[in-house]
Amino acid sequence: MKYASLFAILGGMGLVMACHAVDPVEPPEKDTAPALTASGNRLGMNFYAIKDWNRDLPFVDMMKMARPWIPQRDGVWDTREELPLDEYGYVTRLEPDQRATTLMLTDLQGHHPTGEYVFLYEGEGEWEWSGIARLVEAAPGRQVIDVQPGGGAWVQLTLVAVNPENYPRAMRFIRPGYENRYAQNPYATDFLKRWGGVDTIRFMDWMLANRTDQEEWSNRPTPRHRTFHTSGVALEWMIDLCNRTQSHAWFALPHPVTDEYMCEFARIVRDTLHPDLKAYYEFSNEVWNTMFAQTRWAQERGVAAGLAEHPWEAGWLYYAEQSQRLFDILDEVYEGAHERYVRVVATQAANDHIGRRKLSHRDLYHRADAIAIGPYLTFNVAVQSRDDRPGAQEVQDWTLDQVFEYLRGAPMANSKRWMERFKTLADEFDLKLIAYEGGQHLTALNEAANNEKLVSLLADANRDPRMGELYTEYFNHWTEVTGGNLFCHWTATGTYGRHGYWGLLEWRTQDPATSPKYQALNAWSGGALE
């Protein structure tokens, strides 16, 4: 089917143009539907952003996770000069005394694959390997690099000379054992085994929805880009992952993107995601949370559009209008195939008033399919105590018994109440209630994150078997309230420390039997993680 239309969408952006005529892409040839778990509970997963310090190592090509080029001169690690790059992020020339460095496998403390990596490239240049990398052999277009165990170091590749007429490009840094198949399957076997059983993958962080530089479709990340560090993962790779794992896909479209971007994005998903898999679409992420730029962006535009006097309320309503804009485009692209996509309105779990205002604005609920919340089991520890919450100086001296006694009180009660209130709201508007994020939310806020004793205590709590017991109670209540609707945990693998304790696993190499959170979620989902 071809789609050729011009239509007007009334919203915060005014009159806009939609999709142009395109030829469909052939869908993947698969004849198996997504597997159902024994429990009937639908476990989704969020993955940490693709960075050179990412602990999951999902790809076999480490260059896709490499840091942006760092411009250098003698004695200066980062001169902050703007390097000349081609459209895919490769350095096209260097001045005589200039260098360009990139880092990979940063600070993984020995949890990275070791042995002989293969570096493939096109073009001509000179470079040096350092850190935990040693050159073993070299031939034009191909080098063998030994990556050693190391500790808190990294693989460092430094360009020292570039032939401007034939600059080095198409760089790939392939994990041991994957040279013969990386082009056909970009995902590491251990990653697919670890997370391939989840019902749905939410790609918000892979798309860098909270810190994106994307706006026009022409500047989207593609499989040809050197790294996904700066602009996020190519859509083609996200779809490929879902097709391989038979997981539904959840996309959070970055807030600055144009209608053309939304349209082309949805068209590719429509044509290449397996037809048995659903695509969930959400406009941006947490456009109520003032720590994110998209919230301030929405508030400014909402006030300018006269949607409300108070910036926070204007921001909610502007989000509703932008969601409507996205949903109108989806309805056009997927015309006649509504069963293949889900239109999601996301909102703050702790305040159902915000959800009601969004859904009611210009009857958005008529065009939505689901309302999504993040009903975290929350314990935020600030420096100072409040009437309803102890501060860092008190909590740092708690025993683990005291931590869990507290968590079983107000935090658990709050989470359960949020689930219940939003189920009532969802029923009122005839929508499905799902969770875009959730799990434990133990955090040392702001300056409290410098309190090592407190940070260590909260980490120990996440490793304690009683955290698994809390997860079981928490997720079972979600089942009681929603019947086991989709719940996307935040997150799969991640660091425990001053920035939180989000991962089910701390390292890709961790034995899942040592993670109470992992074990509890695996049981709740009927063995989805096995």
Protein Blocks (a to p, Z undefined) as FASTA:
>chain_A
ZZddddddddfkopaddddddddddddddfbdcdddfklpacddddddddfkbcklmafb
lklmpccdddddehiabgopacdddfkopafbdcfkbccdddehihklopacedjddddd
edjdddddehjbccfbdcehiacddddfblmbccddddfbdcfklccehiacddehilmm
mmmomcdfklmmmmmmpfbdcfklmnommlccbfbfklcccfkbmbfklnopafklmmmm
mmmnopacdddddfkbcfklmmmmmmmmmmmgcfkbccdddehjhilbfkbmklmmmmmm
mmmnopafblklmmmmmmmmmmmmmmmmmmmmmgoilmlpccdddddfklmklmmmmmmn
golmmmpmbdcddddcdddddfbdcfkbccfklmmmpcfklmmmmmmmmmmmmmmmmmmm
mmmmmmmnopacddfbgcddddcehjlmmmmklmmmmmmmmmpmklmmmmmmmmmmmmmm
noopacddddfbdcddjkocfbfbfbfklcfklmmklmmmmmmnnommZZ
